[in-house]
Amino acid sequence: MSRDTEFSQIEDASEAPVPLGRGRLVDEGSRQTWPMPAVQSRRPPRSRPSASCVGAPSARPGGAASSLAPRSAPCPWPDSRRGARARAVRAGEDADRGRTDGRLRLAGRGGVGKTTTCLLAGHTFASCRGDRVVALDASPDAGTLADRLRRDTHETVGTLLRDGLRVERYADVRAYTSQAPSRLEAIAGDDGPAVTQALGEAQITALIGLLERHYTLLLLDTQAGLLTPAARAALDCADQLVVVSPAALDGAHAAGSTLDWLAVNGHAVLAEQAVAVVNGIPHRHDDIDVDRIEEHFRARCRSCVRLPFDPHLGTGTEVDPARLRPATRRACLELAAAIATGFTTPRRHR
């Protein structure tokens, strides 16, 4: 059997991702690596493991070969395979293949930690579950998603859009993504003016349509605000929403205004089922009424999660989940569990 034929058979065996369950989602890494978690699959036995395609070499259409080898290292969530929260994070992991994929959109004003929250949720899902998880920098204004993750490739959202018609297999898409040790993949945004002007509603819709064929969980990190064409397209495609607020009353008020806008612009159900994140809570917060902020969001959203301040996240560089404080890791598991609850909740029409 030729190498091309052998690789083709492996690709065919793993092309379809394992679904998350009903519902879909919208809205960092180091050289140290962790082990890929064990996954119980309902697929029939094959002569070779379907996951082998992840470690097989492939080439970008018309370009150089790209290494698809997964990384492995100590898991930053040592208890992530057991416990109530871990079981909640894996909700719907073994769902029937007919279920839809997940798209999670993160919303919030600029500077509140939206991109960091997106990556923390992605790292947690990717390390605790067996699904393919990808984070997409969907901001037309040169987002910072790629700055918080080690880059494996110079490919971007713009080049993926350009080559979209030639991207057919998961191995093709991998040439455009960077993969963290957690197995989280990310696609960097562009900072070229020609591309940022072209990233509108049609382009976001096309990117989501391409990626959902290969990933079961898609996290969209869009620009701040809700009125741009890209943000509106992400909202229209979203199955769940994460609203990020700083640990301050004025920031909570601004996030509340986001929920108000959603309620009167055709996204009331999305707002009601949203997960709110109160981000960057200092260890000592006697002068911040965090309880009041949390109460405000619990009255309006399905769930509210406190994400404490962590010095490692404050550096603005690549995020290594293994360097997070224990309290931050616990909060990440809680956040992922709150989101995953929506995988098994029947969707209602907006």
FENZIZI-V27162 format. One record per helix or strand of 3 or more residues. SS is the DSSP state (h for helix, s for strand). FROM is the first residue (numbers start at 1). TO is the last residue. If there is no record, write none. Layout:
SS_FROM_TO ; SS_FROM_TO
This chain:
h_3_14 ; h_50_55 ; h_84_89 ; s_102_107 ; h_114_128 ; s_133_137 ; h_145_148 ; h_157_162 ; h_164_166 ; h_170_174 ; s_185_187 ; h_193_198 ; h_201_211 ; s_217_221 ; h_229_237 ; s_240_246 ; h_249_264 ; h_268_272 ; s_275_281 ; h_290_298 ; s_303_308 ; h_313_315 ; h_321_323 ; h_326_344
